[in-house]
Amino acid sequence: MTPSPHSPALTYELGGTTTVPRLGFGAMQLPGRWNGPAVDHATAVAVARRAVELGAVHIDTAAFYFSGTNRANRVLRDALHPYPGVTLATKVGPLRTPTGEMYAEAAPDQLRPAVEQNLRELGVDVLDLVYLRVGRLGPAVAEPLGDRFAVLAELREEGLIRHLGVSNVTHEQFAEARTIAPVAAVQNRFGVLDQEHSALVDECADAGIAFMPFFALGGGHTTLLGDNLREVAERHGATVFQVAVAWGLARSPSIVQIPGTSSLAHLEENVAAAQLTLDEDDMALLRTTP
């Protein structure tokens, strides 16, 4: 692979004050797949530590990331506390039972306890970035979020949160949140084969707001299967997953990729993707149809 300007060393100024790498790490898979086999705790700790060693020092987590008794926040605390040089992002909103069922969306009076749970589990006094996740883990739901986002804005004023974000939102919800408090980041579904939110990505770039896609490497109901994607990958001697990472970095200067894994090998592969240069022909192939 040829060197690329889109490397983990390149950074983004989150909220204009907090420097994060444009290739971070998502912690969702560290405990194991939801309602699936658990990941060995020592392995998960090793993956988290290696991510930081490789420069992926922006870590995206949540208290509702757990599988059985394994919890992402516990892995991160055991691996990295007190988190020197690491920026921690979490999200609140979806509620799960102890056995893993997603049963509700947090009401305004449940958001402070949710934030406090993340503070407690991670062992920190302040969270660098907290998203309000709406719509549980399903598609975006077009409903007002102002009363819930206002709670997080209050916690930011109290000093428990440095930056605020919104996740899984419509354009209208994004605009509503911005009338209440500064929005530093948006986390919506977006990837090379799932470009529905292209206009929002561009709006974030214009406004100096980070866009941190989830399922950028597939996941959910999207798989990285497409003739154009495969052609680009073969051209560069890369995997389709590496192309997906590199495409996001090339697509917009506001995109911060946060691919997650519980595998050391996959982690190394994801980070190596930052060295992949996609030219205009590649980007044209990947702009519309797969």
C-alpha angles and dihedrals in degrees: 000000000000121000115269135203085226098080135140087256090066112089144199125218103233109210088350092283112060120068115216131171116251088234111057134157134258116216100197095105097045095092092043133266114314111273087357136098115319121241117240106261095228090052092050091049090050091051093051092049093047091050089058092045088055092052101259091131097152104085125190116205143145138201088239090061100100142122115202106315093338113103128189093219092054091051091051093048093049091045104040115011124166083029102220109200092358126124114210123208124183137169136219133197112076116088122208131187118238088260091055107259115143101227110161149353117254117261118221093266091053096056099076091054089048092053091046090051090057091047091050097045094047093042097232136127096218134026117223096215132007123186126202102225113203131192093034103252096320131088120311113282117215101229134120115275100180098108091051097043089049089062091056090046089057091051089051090053088051090055099247092113129038100193136015130219140175127223135199092007138153120235089257092054090048090053092046092052091052091058089059105043139340113289111214099179144015122207111195133146109276136146146140092283095032108054101152093124097052093123091052091049089055093046090053091051091051091049097046092247122141118239112206110185124212120210088021088149095046120270127142106045097334125092125187095244118133137122095232093047091049091048092054092047092051091048091058099035088243137124122257088247091057090049089051091054093046092045092058092050090050095042097067137359088225095060117106110187118218106181114177134208142153092215124092090209093052090046091055090047093051094049092047088059089074087073092059117106117206115198129208092270090055093048091048091053091050098041099091126355126025 
